[in-house]
Amino acid sequence: MGLLDKAKDLANQAKGKAEELAEKAGPSAVKGLDAAKTSLDKATGGKYHDKIESVSGKVEGLLKHGKGPGDTGPGGDGQTPKTS
């Protein structure tokens, strides 16, 4: 096993652990997002309510689906999978 293979193995292990933690933290993040949204809306007197709702909706969707903005392929890295 070469150095590159070891690095890939470690990266995959880290990705697996990160996914587990993200699944556990998702509901808490959504609650925090809701609290921040409410506070920000109150602080701006509702002036930016529609924009706040729009952005928070997008972020909440990402949190619930567990994907980042560049996640398009099975690898979740925004890259098209390579075929051998």
RAQUI-V426837 format. One record per residue. N is the residue number from 0. RES is the residue in three letters. PHI is phi in radians with two decimals (NA if undefined). Layout:
<<N;RES;PHI> <N;RES;PHI>>
This chain:
<<0;MET;NA> <1;GLY;-1.44> <2;LEU;-1.05> <3;LEU;-1.12> <4;ASP;-1.12> <5;LYS;-1.13> <6;ALA;-1.12> <7;LYS;-1.12> <8;ASP;-1.09> <9;LEU;-1.13> <10;ALA;-1.12> <11;ASN;-1.16> <12;GLN;-1.11> <13;ALA;-1.13> <14;LYS;-1.10> <15;GLY;-1.07> <16;LYS;-1.16> <17;ALA;-1.12> <18;GLU;-1.12> <19;GLU;-1.07> <20;LEU;-1.15> <21;ALA;-1.11> <22;GLU;-1.11> <23;LYS;-1.25> <24;ALA;-1.48> <25;GLY;-0.91> <26;PRO;-1.06> <27;SER;-1.19> <28;ALA;-1.14> <29;VAL;-1.12> <30;LYS;-1.10> <31;GLY;-1.12> <32;LEU;-1.10> <33;ASP;-1.12> <34;ALA;-1.14> <35;ALA;-1.14> <36;LYS;-1.05> <37;THR;-1.11> <38;SER;-1.13> <39;LEU;-1.17> <40;ASP;-1.11> <41;LYS;-1.17> <42;ALA;-1.15> <43;THR;-1.65> <44;GLY;1.15> <45;GLY;1.38> <46;LYS;-1.05> <47;TYR;-1.97> <48;HIS;-0.93> <49;ASP;-1.10> <50;LYS;-1.19> <51;ILE;-1.09> <52;GLU;-1.10> <53;SER;-1.09> <54;VAL;-1.16> <55;SER;-1.14> <56;GLY;-1.11> <57;LYS;-1.15> <58;VAL;-1.14> <59;GLU;-1.09> <60;GLY;-1.08> <61;LEU;-1.15> <62;LEU;-1.14> <63;LYS;-1.27> <64;HIS;-1.56> <65;GLY;1.22> <66;LYS;-2.13> <67;GLY;-1.65> <68;PRO;-1.02> <69;GLY;-1.70> <70;ASP;-1.36> <71;THR;-2.15> <72;GLY;-1.86> <73;PRO;-1.03> <74;GLY;-1.37> <75;GLY;1.24> <76;ASP;-1.86> <77;GLY;1.36> <78;GLN;-1.80> <79;THR;-1.32> <80;PRO;-1.06> <81;LYS;-1.54> <82;THR;-1.91> <83;SER;-1.65>>
